[in-house]
């Protein structure tokens, strides 16, 4: 099925990402196979010309939904609202990149200092550590406190239709991704255009 939406539509997503910046990204086929084995994903779905997947049978058990009665749109795309659940595997990013959307918060040093000039600092790239004027320490961009709204990623699994703070990935899912790559994965919440996830 092909589903086309407005090009400027703002997407809401939970993004699981391979955060170890010093290792290569997991192979696409191996990642897709692991997600199929877990039953996080099911049948392919063409979404705005991109290869996405419908949620699998274990989708609701691999995520922990927060709150009293979350509304999760798992029905037919477009029939259950603008933000329905589906999954995508991003391309591999070489080198790693900072992934963030319109909901990004000002990053902090471990000491709590806010890097208000973070966008200017990013012009120098991701490799030089950021020197903190408050504590005097230097911290790699990937290790700053982004508060689950940004992260340095090699590759990602994007779970669309999840609003910020609505769900977290379960231990089984994160453990399976770590087992595949040999390193822990992280997660963030994304709000922004689809194109920024390519």
C-alpha positions in Angstrom: 0.0 0.0 0.0 1.2 3.5 -0.8 0.3 6.3 1.5 1.1 9.9 0.7 0.8 12.8 3.1 1.7 16.4 3.0 5.4 17.0 2.5 5.5 19.4 5.4 3.7 17.2 7.9 5.3 17.1 11.3 6.0 13.5 12.4 6.0 12.3 16.0 8.3 9.4 16.7 10.2 7.3 19.2 13.7 6.8 17.7 15.9 3.9 18.8 19.5 4.6 17.7 22.9 2.9 17.5 24.8 5.3 19.7 28.3 3.9 19.6 30.0 6.5 17.4 33.3 4.6 17.1 31.8 1.5 15.5 30.2 0.9 12.1 26.5 0.8 11.7 24.6 -2.5 11.9 23.8 -4.0 8.5 20.3 -3.2 7.2 19.3 -6.8 6.4 20.5 -8.1 9.8 18.6 -5.3 11.6 15.4 -5.9 9.6 15.6 -9.7 10.3 16.1 -9.1 14.1 13.0 -6.8 14.1 11.0 -9.4 12.2 12.1 -12.1 14.6 11.0 -10.0 17.5 7.7 -9.3 15.7 8.2 -5.5 16.1 7.6 -5.2 12.3 5.4 -6.9 9.8 4.3 -6.2 6.2 6.1 -3.5 4.2 4.3 -0.2 3.8 5.2 2.5 1.2 5.1 5.8 3.1 5.8 8.9 1.0 8.0 6.8 -1.3 10.0 5.3 1.6 10.0 1.7 2.7 8.4 1.5 6.1 6.7 -1.5 8.0 3.4 -2.1 9.7 3.6 -2.9 13.4 4.2 -6.6 14.1 2.2 -8.9 16.5 4.5 -8.1 19.5 4.6 -4.3 18.9 2.6 -3.4 22.0 4.6 -5.8 24.2 8.0 -4.5 23.1 7.2 -1.0 24.1 6.1 0.3 27.5 3.3 2.8 27.1 3.1 5.3 29.9 0.0 7.0 31.4 -3.5 5.7 32.3 -4.9 5.0 28.9 -2.6 5.8 25.9 -4.2 5.9 22.5 -2.2 3.8 20.0 -3.3 4.0 16.4 -2.5 0.5 15.0 -5.4 0.4 12.5 -5.4 1.0 8.7 -3.0 3.9 7.8 -4.9 7.1 7.5 -8.1 5.7 9.0 -7.0 5.9 12.6 -5.8 9.5 12.6 -2.9 11.5 11.3 -0.3 9.9 13.5 -0.5 6.1 13.1 2.1 3.6 14.2 4.6 2.3 11.6 8.3 1.6 11.7 11.2 2.6 9.5 14.9 1.6 9.4 17.0 4.6 8.5 20.0 4.5 6.1 23.4 4.0 7.7 25.1 7.3 8.5 28.8 7.6 7.9 30.0 9.4 9.7 27.7 9.5 12.7 25.3 12.4 12.8 23.4 14.4 15.4 19.8 13.4 15.1 17.2 16.0 16.5 13.9 17.5 15.6 12.0 20.7 16.5 11.6 19.5 20.0 15.3 19.6 20.8 16.3 21.0 24.1 19.4 22.9 25.0 22.1 20.4 25.8 23.9 20.4 29.2 27.3 19.5 30.5 27.4 16.8 33.2 27.9 19.7 35.7 24.5 21.2 34.6 25.9 24.1 32.5 23.6 24.9 29.5 25.3 25.2 26.1 23.1 28.0 24.8 25.4 28.4 21.8 25.0 24.7 20.8 24.0 25.4 17.2 27.1 27.5 16.7 29.3 24.8 18.2 27.8 22.2 15.8 29.3 24.2 12.9 32.6 22.7 14.0 31.3 19.2 13.6 30.7 16.4 16.1 34.3 15.3 16.7 35.8 18.1 18.8 34.7 17.8 22.5 32.9 20.8 23.9 34.7 22.7 26.6 32.5 23.7 29.5 33.2 27.2 30.8 31.5 26.3 34.2 33.5 23.2 35.2 36.4 23.4 32.8 35.9 19.8 31.5 35.6 18.7 27.8 32.8 16.4 26.8 32.1 14.6 23.5 28.9 15.8 21.8 27.4 12.2 22.2 27.9 12.3 25.9 26.2 15.7 26.6 22.8 15.6 28.4 20.4 16.0 25.4 17.4 14.8 27.6 16.2 12.3 25.1 15.5 14.8 22.4 18.8 14.4 20.4 21.6 11.9 20.0 24.6 11.1 17.9 23.6 8.1 15.8 25.0 5.7 13.2 21.6 4.3 12.3 18.1 4.3 13.8 14.8 2.4 14.0 12.1 5.0 13.9 8.7 4.2 15.5 6.2 6.7 14.1 3.0 7.7 15.8 4.6 7.8 19.3 4.4 11.2 21.0 7.1 12.5 23.3 7.0 10.7 26.7 4.2 8.5 25.6 6.2 5.2 25.5 9.7 3.8 26.1 11.4 0.8 24.5 11.2 -2.3 26.6 14.2 -4.3 27.9 13.6 -7.2 25.4 13.8 -4.8 22.4 16.8 -2.9 23.6 18.6 -6.1 24.6 18.0 -7.6 21.2 19.4 -4.5 19.5 22.5 -4.5 21.8 23.0 -8.2 21.1 23.0 -7.5 17.4 25.5 -4.6 17.5 27.5 -5.5 20.5 26.9 -2.1 22.1 24.0 -0.5 23.9 21.4 1.5 22.0 19.7 4.6 23.1 16.4 6.3 22.4 15.0 9.8 21.8 11.8 11.5 20.9 11.5 13.2 17.6 9.1 15.9 16.3 9.8 17.2 12.9 9.7 16.6 9.1 10.2 13.1 7.7 13.1 14.3 5.4 15.3 15.0 8.4 15.3 11.3 9.2 16.8 10.3 5.8 
